[in-house]
Amino acid sequence: MEKLTEALIELVSNAPPERTAALAAHIRALTDTGTTQTLVRWAANPRARKALDDLIAAWRNVSVTPVELAAMLVAGSAAYHHAKGEQEVELVWTGPSSQLVATRKTEQALLEVIDAATERLFITSFVAYNVSAIMAALRRAADRGVRISMLLESSDKHGGGVTIDAIAHMRTALPSARVYFWQDKDESFAGGKVHAKVAVCDGKLCFISSANLTGHAMERNMEAGVLIRGGSVPRRIHDHLEALATIKILKT
């Protein structure tokens, strides 16, 4: 049964629900596993054919009727696509391309989060400079009434770890934003820095990355991250950052 389950998952995760439903209808009409040759017309490409062949091979080794397998396919497809709709995770990469794996660029992902914001946006970075496209997007967000919060590392003149006063620059460039810093650290965090790189909007869309808000990070560095749509992670990250500000761990 384990191999049948694995084959079923592989098939439903790579087929639209309507295609899986069509296959289930064909299987439901079969008399037994010996009449599966009529199913081959369902496979529209080599990958689908392999998934179908693996499913049939696994099916022949278990006591599952055509009606039962059809029901498993429909239920598995519904569960998979519902879960996928709840949360989708996409790889984000800046740097050399392998030419084998499709990825989004860091700047594209960050712009998607900013442009998607309708009510609130929270961005964290160690440092921020030379990001004209990002600043333009932030100004557009501010113009449409988005509540923008940012957490940046303080400059070395203010007890932080960077030479550039990105906080002062951001407050001038984006006066409507609430720009936070982490200053009053207890003993267990002495010497700690703001190394988190996160952008989250409306508790629904979140970008977690290795990239700072710099031109090199957007275009030249090798940076990796994930863009998360839906589910609990964007909401929990957004709530966590706002809670840190509420309890005054982050200050303006």
MIRO-999511 format. One record per residue: x, y, z of N, C-alpha, C in turn. Coordinates in pm, whole numbers, padded with zeros to 5 digits, always signed. Layout:
<atoms>
XYZXYZXYZ
...
</atoms>
This chain:
<atoms>
+00082-00121+00000+00000+00000+00000+00086+00127+00000
+00206+00119+00062+00293+00237+00067+00335+00281-00074
+00369+00185-00159+00410+00220-00296+00293+00278-00375
+00173+00227-00350+00055+00283-00417+00032+00427-00372
+00047+00451-00244+00031+00588-00192+00133+00682-00253
+00258+00637-00260+00363+00722-00320+00334+00750-00467
+00291+00649-00540+00259+00668-00682+00140+00761-00700
+00043+00749-00612-00075+00835-00618-00037+00981-00593
+00048+01003-00492+00092+01140-00461+00167+01200-00580
+00256+01122-00640+00332+01172-00754+00239+01211-00868
+00138+01132-00892+00046+01161-01003-00039+01285-00975
-00104+01291-00858-00196+01404-00833-00123+01536-00815
+00005+01529-00771+00080+01653-00751+00132+01712-00881
+00120+01637-00990+00167+01686-01119+00057+01688-01225
-00067+01683-01181-00179+01686-01275-00287+01781-01224
-00346+01861-01311-00457+01948-01270-00573+01863-01217
-00652+01916-01126-00763+01838-01069-00857+01779-01173
-00884+01854-01281-00976+01803-01382-00918+01684-01458
-00785+01681-01476-00722+01567-01541-00725+01445-01449
-00701+01467-01321-00709+01355-01226-00851+01301-01218
-00949+01390-01220-01089+01346-01216-01123+01263-01340
-01069+01302-01455-01094+01226-01578-01033+01086-01568
-00912+01078-01515-00849+00947-01496-00929+00861-01398
-00974+00924-01289-01054+00851-01190-01181+00794-01254
-01243+00871-01344-01364+00823-01411-01335+00701-01497
-01220+00704-01567-01181+00589-01650-01155+00466-01562
-01086+00486-01450-01053+00375-01360-01180+00317-01299
-01274+00403-01263-01399+00358-01202-01476+00264-01296
-01457+00283-01426-01529+00201-01525-01463+00067-01553
-01341+00047-01501-01270-00079-01525-01332-00193-01444
-01306-00313-01490-01353-00431-01416-01248-00481-01318
-01119-00469-01356-01010-00511-01267-00879-00453-01320
-00768-00487-01254-00636-00433-01294-00586-00489-01425
-00652-00591-01476-00608-00649-01603-00657-00575-01725
-00738-00472-01705-00795-00399-01820-00743-00256-01826
-00624-00233-01772-00572-00096-01762-00516-00042-01892
-00506-00124-01996-00448-00075-02122-00530+00040-02181
-00655+00050-02145-00739+00160-02197-00704+00294-02133
-00623+00293-02027-00590+00417-01956-00478+00495-02022
-00401+00433-02111-00281+00497-02164-00313+00626-02241
-00433+00634-02295-00469+00756-02370-00477+00879-02279
-00488+00854-02149-00497+00967-02055-00368+01047-02048
-00254+00980-02060-00124+01045-02042-00091+01133-02161
-00077+01262-02136-00053+01359-02243+00095+01383-02270
+00183+01336-02182+00326+01358-02199+00403+01245-02130
+00534+01233-02153+00612+01122-02095+00607+01120-01942
+00607+01237-01879+00604+01239-01732+00473+01183-01680
+00363+01222-01744+00232+01171-01703+00224+01021-01727
+00281+00974-01839+00279+00831-01869+00356+00752-01764
+00471+00803-01721+00548+00733-01618+00471+00729-01487
+00408+00843-01449+00330+00847-01325+00216+00747-01331
+00152+00737-01447+00042+00642-01465+00093+00498-01459
+00205+00470-01525+00261+00335-01523+00298+00293-01380
+00357+00386-01305+00394+00355-01167+00270+00329-01082
+00165+00406-01106+00040+00387-01031-00020+00249-01060
-00024+00214-01187-00081+00084-01225+00001-00031-01168
+00135-00019-01175+00222-00124-01123+00201-00143-00973
+00189-00033-00900+00167-00042-00755+00028-00097-00724
-00069-00059-00805-00207-00104-00784-00219-00255-00797
-00145-00313-00887-00154-00457-00912-00103-00541-00794
-00037-00478-00699+00019-00551-00586-00063-00534-00458
-00179-00470-00468-00263-00451-00349-00407-00488-00382
-00484-00508-00278-00625-00544-00296-00711-00418-00287
-00713-00343-00396-00791-00220-00404-00875-00227-00531
-01004-00206-00518-01093-00214-00634-01081-00089-00719
-01124-00095-00845-01123+00026-00928-01200+00141-00866
-01314+00112-00808-01393+00219-00744-01316+00280-00628
-01248+00197-00549-01170+00248-00436-01052+00333-00483
-00982+00286-00587-00868+00364-00638-00915+00496-00696
-01027+00496-00765-01082+00621-00820-01112+00720-00708
-01169+00671-00600-01199+00758-00486-01071+00811-00423
-00967+00727-00414-00839+00771-00358-00778+00881-00444
-00787+00867-00575-00733+00969-00665-00803+01103-00647
-00936+01099-00646-01012+01224-00633-00984+01290-00498
-00984+01211-00391-00959+01266-00258-00816+01319-00246
-00719+01243-00300-00581+01287-00294-00557+01415-00370
-00619+01426-00487-00606+01548-00567-00666+01667-00494
-00785+01648-00436-00851+01758-00365-00767+01803-00246
-00713+01707-00171-00633+01741-00053-00505+01814-00094
-00439+01764-00199-00313+01825-00242-00334+01969-00288
-00433+01991-00373-00452+02125-00428-00510+02221-00325
-00585+02169-00229-00630+02256-00119-00511+02302-00036
-00422+02207-00001-00304+02243+00077-00214+02339+00001
-00199+02315-00129-00117+02404-00210-00175+02544-00215
-00308+02552-00219-00373+02683-00219-00359+02756-00087
-00350+02678+00024-00332+02739+00155-00195+02805+00167
-00092+02739+00118+00044+02794+00125+00127+02748+00006
+00194+02842-00056+00282+02812-00168+00420+02870-00139
+00524+02790-00157+00661+02833-00131+00739+02832-00262
+00805+02943-00292+00879+02957-00417+01024+02991-00389
+01115+02923-00459+01257+02950-00444+01294+03083-00509
+01373+03162-00437+01423+03290-00489+01575+03285-00488
+01637+03329-00597+01782+03316-00611+01838+03431-00693
+01944+03491-00641+02022+03587-00720+02163+03533-00730
+02219+03537-00849+02352+03483-00870+02354+03399-00997
+02459+03319-01016+02470+03237-01137+02353+03141-01151
+02307+03125-01273+02196+03034-01301+02248+02897-01342
+02179+02792-01298+02215+02656-01338+02158+02621-01475
+02064+02702-01525+01993+02676-01650+01902+02553-01641
+01892+02494-01524+01810+02375-01507+01691+02399-01416
+01706+02490-01321+01601+02517-01223+01553+02660-01238
+01424+02678-01259+01367+02812-01273+01356+02877-01135
+01402+03001-01123+01396+03071-00995+01355+03217-01019
+01306+03280-00913+01278+03423-00914+01401+03497-00865
+01420+03621-00911+01527+03705-00862+01487+03772-00731
+01588+03806-00650+01564+03867-00520+01483+03996-00532
+01523+04084-00623+01453+04212-00636+01308+04190-00680
+01284+04095-00769+01148+04066-00814+01060+04022-00698
+01113+03934-00613+01036+03884-00499+01006+03996-00400
+01105+04079-00371+01086+04188-00276+00985+04289-00329
+00994+04320-00458+00898+04412-00518+00756+04354-00515
+00744+04223-00533+00611+04162-00528+00547+04182-00391
+00627+04164-00285+00573+04182-00150+00531+04327-00127
+00617+04420-00165+00586+04562-00144+00464+04604-00224
+00460+04564-00350+00349+04604-00437+00218+04538-00398
+00225+04422-00329+00103+04352-00288+00042+04410-00161
+00119+04489-00086+00072+04541+00043-00048+04635+00024
-00151+04612+00102-00269+04700+00099-00289+04773+00230
-00243+04714+00342-00265+04776+00473-00137+04794+00552
-00054+04690+00560+00066+04699+00643+00181+04621+00580
+00301+04671+00604+00422+04614+00546+00534+04627+00649
+00607+04517+00671+00720+04521+00765+00841+04462+00695
+00952+04538+00694+01076+04495+00629+01190+04505+00729
+01274+04402+00734+01392+04406+00819+01516+04382+00734
+01626+04447+00772+01752+04429+00699+01867+04477+00786
+01985+04421+00764+02104+04466+00836+02143+04605+00790
+02135+04627+00660+02174+04756+00604+02086+04784+00482
+02073+04910+00445+01992+04947+00329+02056+05067+00259
+02092+05050+00132+02140+05162+00051+02145+05121-00096
+02138+05220-00182+02152+05200-00327+02050+05102-00382
+01922+05124-00347+01814+05034-00394+01701+05122-00449
+01724+05185-00561+01629+05283-00614+01494+05222-00647
+01492+05103-00708+01365+05041-00744+01284+05006-00619
+01352+04961-00516+01284+04926-00390+01228+05052-00325
+01305+05159-00323+01258+05283-00263+01139+05339-00339
+01142+05329-00470+01027+05376-00549+00902+05297-00515
+00917+05165-00497+00802+05081-00461+00751+05115-00321
+00842+05144-00230+00800+05182-00094+00724+05314-00095
+00768+05408-00178+00696+05536-00186+00556+05515-00244
+00544+05426-00342+00412+05396-00397+00321+05335-00290
+00379+05247-00209+00302+05186-00102+00256+05291-00001
+00346+05382+00032+00309+05489+00126+00199+05576+00067
+00207+05605-00061+00108+05690-00127-00031+05627-00127
-00037+05493-00129-00170+05429-00127-00216+05394+00015
-00144+05448+00114-00191+05437+00252-00142+05318+00330
-00043+05246+00280+00010+05131+00352+00090+05178+00474
+00068+05112+00589+00145+05141+00710+00278+05066+00701
+00387+05139+00680+00517+05079+00657+00601+05082+00784
+00654+04967+00822+00747+04956+00934+00875+04895+00883
+00988+04942+00935+01118+04887+00895+01206+04871+01017
+01283+04766+01020+01382+04742+01126+01518+04733+01060
+01610+04823+01100+01744+04827+01042+01848+04827+01153
+01969+04785+01121+02079+04789+01216+02125+04934+01237
+02151+04969+01361+02200+05104+01392+02342+05122+01340
+02380+05247+01316+02517+05275+01274+02612+05261+01394
+02742+05251+01364+02839+05236+01473+02842+05359+01563
+02801+05475+01513+02795+05595+01597+02682+05587+01699
+02589+05497+01676+02475+05481+01768+02475+05342+01831
+02593+05281+01841+02605+05152+01908+02579+05031+01822
+02562+05051+01691+02533+04940+01602+02654+04885+01531
+02630+04809+01425+02739+04738+01361+02767+04778+01217
+02711+04891+01169+02738+04934+01031+02787+05078+01031
+02867+05112+00932+02922+05248+00925+02823+05346+00865
+02731+05296+00784+02632+05382+00718+02511+05399+00810
+02466+05522+00827+02346+05546+00908+02222+05528+00821
+02188+05401+00793+02075+05371+00707+01943+05415+00770
+01937+05417+00901+01813+05458+00970+01783+05603+00943
+01883+05690+00958+01863+05833+00933+01827+05856+00787
+01895+05786+00698+01866+05801+00555+01723+05758+00524
+01679+05646+00581+01545+05595+00553+01438+05689+00608
+01463+05745+00724+01365+05839+00782+01350+05963+00696
+01459+06006+00632+01452+06122+00543+01385+06085+00411
+01422+05970+00357+01371+05929+00225+01227+05882+00231
+01184+05829+00346+01050+05774+00360+00991+05820+00493
+00956+05948+00504+00916+06005+00633+00791+05944+00696
+00706+05884+00617+00584+05826+00674+00608+05690+00739
+00724+05629+00714+00752+05495+00767+00795+05503+00914
+00763+05398+00988+00815+05384+01124+00942+05300+01113
+01057+05362+01139+01185+05294+01125+01236+05258+01265
+01251+05129+01291+01289+05079+01422+01436+05040+01427
+01490+05036+01551+01623+04983+01574+01619+04899+01702
+01717+04812+01715+01727+04724+01833+01844+04774+01916
+01811+04837+02028+01918+04901+02105+01933+04840+02245
+01826+04836+02321+01835+04789+02460+01835+04637+02465
+01954+04577+02451+01967+04432+02451+02005+04386+02591
+01939+04279+02637+01981+04226+02766+02111+04148+02749
+02163+04097+02859+02296+04037+02859+02309+03921+02760
+02203+03844+02743+02211+03727+02656+02222+03765+02508
+02190+03891+02474+02199+03936+02335+02305+04045+02316
+02394+04062+02413+02497+04166+02404+02580+04147+02277
+02595+04253+02201+02671+04247+02076+02592+04193+01959
+02466+04161+01980+02383+04107+01873+02350+04210+01767
+02325+04164+01646+02296+04252+01533+02163+04214+01471
+02105+04308+01395+01984+04281+01318+02026+04212+01189
+02031+04080+01190+02071+04005+01071+01951+03947+00997
+01833+03960+01050+01713+03907+00983+01685+03987+00857
+01654+03917+00749+01615+03981+00623+01478+03929+00586
+01377+04008+00615+01238+03965+00598+01158+04080+00539
+01064+04046+00452+00964+04142+00406+00829+04070+00410
+00732+04127+00478+00602+04062+00491+00492+04167+00480
+00386+04133+00407+00277+04228+00392+00145+04164+00431
+00066+04238+00508-00071+04203+00542-00084+04065+00606
+00025+04009+00658+00022+03877+00718-00009+03767+00618
+00010+03794+00488-00030+03698+00385+00083+03657+00291
+00179+03744+00271+00287+03719+00176+00419+03757+00241
+00514+03664+00238+00639+03684+00312+00759+03643+00227
+00864+03724+00232+00989+03693+00165+01098+03685+00272
+01160+03569+00286+01270+03548+00381+01395+03522+00299
+01501+03597+00325+01616+03595+00234+01747+03614+00308
+01855+03581+00241+01989+03616+00290+02028+03757+00249
+01947+03821+00164+01986+03947+00100+01953+04069+00183
+02050+04158+00197+02025+04291+00253+01961+04380+00148
+01918+04497+00190+01859+04594+00097+01972+04677+00033
+02048+04612-00053+02157+04680-00122+02154+04646-00270
+02216+04730-00348+02222+04706-00491+02293+04576-00525
+02404+04547-00455+02477+04423-00480+02392+04301-00447
+02316+04307-00339+02232+04194-00301+02122+04170-00405
+02073+04278-00465+01967+04265-00564+02019+04214-00698
+02148+04240-00729+02195+04215-00865+02320+04128-00876
+02412+04134-00780+02543+04074-00800+02577+03959-00704
+02533+03970-00580+02568+03867-00482+02498+03735-00512
+02550+03626-00456+02478+03500-00455+02391+03499-00330
+02262+03515-00350+02165+03524-00240+02055+03421-00260
+02003+03367-00151+01896+03268-00158+01784+03305-00062
+01663+03269-00098+01550+03296-00011+01427+03219-00055
+01319+03239+00016+01192+03177-00019+01082+03282-00012
+00989+03273-00105+00871+03357-00107+00754+03269-00065
+00686+03307+00041+00579+03223+00098+00446+03295+00085
+00355+03231+00013+00222+03287-00007+00121+03206+00074
+00046+03275+00160-00059+03209+00235-00007+03126+00351
-00099+03061+00421-00061+02979+00535-00033+03062+00659
+00020+02996+00761+00039+03061+00891+00172+03135+00903
+00272+03101+00822+00405+03160+00841+00406+03311+00820
+00352+03364+00710+00352+03510+00696+00279+03581+00811
+00168+03525+00853+00093+03587+00963+00173+03586+01093
+00238+03474+01123+00313+03464+01248+00435+03555+01247
+00503+03564+01134+00619+03654+01125+00575+03799+01142
+00468+03837+01073+00420+03975+01083+00379+04007+01226
+00302+03917+01288+00258+03939+01426+00377+03946+01521
+00478+03862+01498+00596+03861+01585+00671+03993+01577
+00695+04042+01457+00768+04169+01442+00691+04284+01506
+00561+04289+01483+00481+04397+01541+00476+04386+01693
+00476+04263+01745+00476+04244+01891+00607+04294+01951
+00720+04271+01883+00849+04321+01932+00848+04474+01943
+00779+04539+01850+00767+04684+01856+00673+04726+01969
+00565+04652+01986+00466+04686+02089+00526+04679+02229
+00608+04577+02253+00666+04562+02388+00799+04636+02402
+00829+04719+02303+00942+04814+02308+01080+04747+02301
+01087+04623+02253+01218+04568+02223+01276+04639+02101
+01189+04673+02007+01227+04758+01894+01180+04900+01924
+01264+04996+01894+01232+05134+01924+01252+05222+01801
+01183+05336+01800+01196+05431+01690+01280+05551+01731
</atoms>
